[in-house]
Amino acid sequence: MTPTSRLQGLSPTRTTLGNGLVTLAKQTRKTPIVSINLAVRAGSICDPLDMPGAASLLGRVIDRGTATRSADEIAEEIDSRGISLAIHVTRHLVSILCTCLAEDFVPIFSLLGDAVMNASIPEAELATRKGEVITAIRQDDDNPFVRAAEGLFQELYGTAHPYGRRVKGTVEAVEGMSRDTLVRLHRERFAPSAVTAVVVGDVDASRVQDTAGAVFGSWRVAPSPAIPLPHAIPAAVRRQVVLRMMNKSQADIAYGFTSITRSDPQYYAYYLMNHVLGQYAIGGRLGDSIRERQGMAYYAGSVLEANVVEGPLFVRAGVSPANVDRAIASIDAELTRLRADGLTQAELNDSRNYLVGSLPRSLETNAGIASFLQTNEFFELGLDYDVRLPELLGRVTLDDANAAARRAVDPARATIVIAGPYEG
């Protein structure tokens, strides 16, 4: 093991096992509980091209049996300790999350390690989970909010790009998935060097390191080659797509662009600019204009998802069908004004102060700290990121934020997807 030195702030202890698995440990003593966040870099970007949704389905069955434990035995061990597992699959990660009593840390960590390394994927459990996923996909297909967002990603990236495909896949693909497909995906993508185990709570770092070594130390699987991710190509012209859902009462608008990578030095200028545009208070400028002053949206705001390659920056709004055109015109007007006039110094200062001030609140729980550390590790932000973040935000000038607006949000190059009872 190679421990790294402790730093100020959260001061997590980072350890790399001989097989490449990374642990991050942060001891807290407020309550006798421990949050565990196990993440495997095997998200939906790893789906076979003809099997979209494979990673998502694998996440559904990974805790449903191992080489030495049945699904019932796993469920009994978890339930008897009053614990619930949450398993999330994103484009890059399969994450297993739980919070347990400190006295249960070792057996629960061992159980989660067993699931990660030795998932058996029983046929009966797979059939049940496939049914659940198919139901979830059909519910998404009937949801304008989901359809608009997924449609926007498809239009921005194309279905050949992993960011343009649905994480859950399609009904046809899930129906056709066999146990062999998931076993192969697990064998190829679950390796110790792809795993980060974050443990936060009433357990000291040395015990976390010893437990991780005992559970994972003998695991020897060679990592597979990284999935190539093409850079996003920005749209050159404005496009609008309508997904007609005439049986609905509300229309959802997703209006966006590809933006920047998380590692781009301009990320913090984009972050603050977007916060002013569509996140501050009740939705930033967009929420104030479209929802509050004009009263024509159920919700309005914007999201910046900078990622490994250029992620999207997109505006979301839910409106009555009669207000779709007005809402889009209002979004156009706000973005045009932002590009032409820029932010004010007061807006920049208020957003910066809010984001710096909200950081401690996001780290009040063990689970919040674990999620923060997991994100830091994935994007290689450093063990002292919580200490450096205020300074990184503080360096952003008004000129930086306004330059980001001019680059990021040109209505003439917007991609717009409308899902709902709208004729267009």
PyMOL commands that set and color helices and strands:
alter all, ss='L'
color gray80, all
select helices_A, chain A and resi 44-46+54-61+71-79+102-118+123-141+144-157+162-164+171-176+179-189+192-194+205-216+267-278+284-293+321-341+345-362+366-378+385-394+398-408+411-413
alter helices_A, ss='H'
color red, helices_A
select strands_A, chain A and resi 13-16+22-27+33-40+86-89+94-101+195-201+239-244+251-258+299-304+312-319+415-420
alter strands_A, ss='S'
color yellow, strands_A
deselect
rebuild
show_as cartoon
